Amino acid sequence: MATVFSVCSGSSAFLSPCTSHTRCLSLLPKGSPLLHHIKKPFSVKSLSSLETQEVSSVSVSPAVTTFWQWLKEEGVISSKTQVKPGVVPEGLGLVATKDISRNEVVLQVPKRFWINPDAVAASEIGNVCSGLKPWLSVALFLIRERSRDDSLWKHYFPVLPKETDSTIYCAGQRRSSQRFKVGDLILTHTSFNGTQLLNTTLGVKEYVQNEFMRLQEEIILPNKKLFPFPITLDDFFWAFGILRSRAFSRLRNENLVVIPLADLINHSARVTTEDHAYEVKGAAGLFSWDYLFSLRSPLSVKAGEQVKAFTFFTHNNGRNSSLQIYIQYDLNKSNAELALDYGFIEPNSGRNAYTLTLGIPESDPFYDDKLDIAETNGFGETAYFDIFYNQPLPPGIIPYLRLVALGGTDAFLLEALFRNTVWSHLELPVSRDNEELLCRVVREACKSALAGYHTTIEEDNKLKEAKLDSRLAIAVGIREGEKKVLQQIDEVFKEKELELDQLEYYQERRLKDLGLCGESGDILGDLEKFM
């Protein structure tokens, strides 16, 4: 959860928790951004270490074998298919069967096998789901199809995991309160405590639960002939997790689609492009044409080479080799988002982020003027700024802070005369009081947030050296990353405080423009006695 920073103009600042905002929720009704796929019959601890491990020589499960055979019988698998399911360190993945060139198609799946809003609309529940948000209709469709013996996808569902290491399934649960000792530290499965991610996760879970209750009342219970079996909240969370972790959303005409087989592909931080999925028109059988989901390799690979897009693995006997194919799920997601969506984090510190939530309090005497200025410049009463580790502050955060802190003798900038130019003034220091106030409040917010964690960064580093299970490893990594970003933010504004006496403020800039102030900042002539 983001820290809310509100400043009453001309008065002291205060902090309060924001219970209405969870960063991922706004994505759901719109079909969500790039949602992807981590298949998790096994646990993932560290992607960097996984990519150096071997592909297991253990055979895939009977369910996967049956799924593969079904794809062959349906004509999805052909001589052009250059991958197959395989047991990999992540659990289940796609393994290349031959050398692959850059941008070469490795598999194609006809549209009749896609699970998307079109599939829902063409089904028996299409009419009752027609007014729902797309993800809700697809979630109900997944649950219903999973229970049907005659479902087209009956051989696909047994391949799907019951849950992942996503924080949706582990954060804030009572069964996660196990205590044990690692070195001198007592650790529990509630190790997300104090993190922004925990509050975001709880908000997402509350949102999903509310949506389920509404569906029960409006769709499921009034249509028992269509839903003759009990649907539980656990069922709904399963479907939500499947969509959150496995759906593609960047096809030309698709915002939310699950592609059987293609969704087995895993993520690698080494892949630096998201260009891998395409929707094309092509042969979908001996005598039919259809839209196809086409998956291409981001980079070329030769057997025996280890490259960014693929990692070369050798079986234990040293004779057979195979390549696991990877894609990039999303270049822009933070580690917290990766943990929430897919159930893993990257060791890359550049993925660590913290969201500062800034707000204009309704008690501010200049509330209406400030809100008008904020909205004119693309913000609102509340603004969310994602701050990433070792990255500059996001655009707009400093002007917004100055706007929120504006008051006293600086309030003249809020007058209608300045309405079209005020934002450009806010992009530069307004006054020492204004600058000092915003620095102090942000630093206090950082210190308050840091005090909410029950371990230090040094203790987290010690824990990372221990053999933690995958979910605890995620918790420790998230916790450490958030604290590092908070320390970075605090350091940025500490440096700003040290520069307060060297800054040029609005009054000085204005006097220079009028020729009444020298380059050194000295006021010229007799004007000084009036200042």
Salt bridges, closest charged atoms under 4 A:
GLU51 OE1 - ARG270 NE 3.17
ASP118 OD2 - LYS111 NZ 3.58
GLU124 OE1 - ARG144 NH2 2.55
GLU145 OE2 - ARG148 NH1 2.88
ASP150 OD1 - ARG148 NE 3.13
GLU163 OE2 - ARG175 NH2 3.84
GLU163 OE2 - ARG471 NH2 2.69
ASP165 OD2 - LYS40 NZ 3.89
ASP165 OD1 - ARG471 NE 3.06
GLU211 OE2 - LYS133 NZ 3.42
GLU211 OE1 - ARG214 NH2 3.01
GLU218 OE1 - ARG214 NH1 3.23
ASP235 OD1 - ARG146 NH2 3.14
GLU254 OE2 - LYS111 NZ 3.82
ASP263 OD2 - ARG246 NE 2.80
GLU274 OE1 - ARG250 NH1 1.92
ASP330 OD2 - ARG250 NH2 3.89
GLU337 OE2 - ARG23 NH1 2.28
ASP341 OD1 - ARG244 NE 2.51
ASP341 OD2 - LYS333 NZ 2.43
GLU346 OE2 - HIS267 NE2 2.63
GLU346 OE1 - ARG351 NE 3.11
ASP364 OD2 - LYS370 NZ 2.72
ASP369 OD1 - ARG419 NH2 3.37
ASP372 OD2 - ARG419 NH1 2.64
ASP386 OD2 - ARG23 NH2 2.12
GLU435 OE2 - ARG402 NH2 2.82
GLU436 OE1 - ARG432 NH1 3.45
GLU444 OE2 - ARG440 NH1 3.81
ASP460 OD1 - ARG479 NH2 2.68
ASP460 OD2 - LYS483 NZ 2.55
ASP469 OD2 - HIS189 NE2 3.48
GLU480 OE1 - LYS464 NZ 2.70
GLU480 OE2 - LYS484 NZ 3.44
ASP490 OD1 - ARG443 NE 2.78
ASP490 OD1 - LYS447 NZ 3.30
GLU497 OE1 - ARG443 NH1 2.84
ASP501 OD1 - ARG432 NH2 2.96
GLU504 OE2 - LYS512 NZ 2.58
GLU508 OE2 - LYS512 NZ 3.80
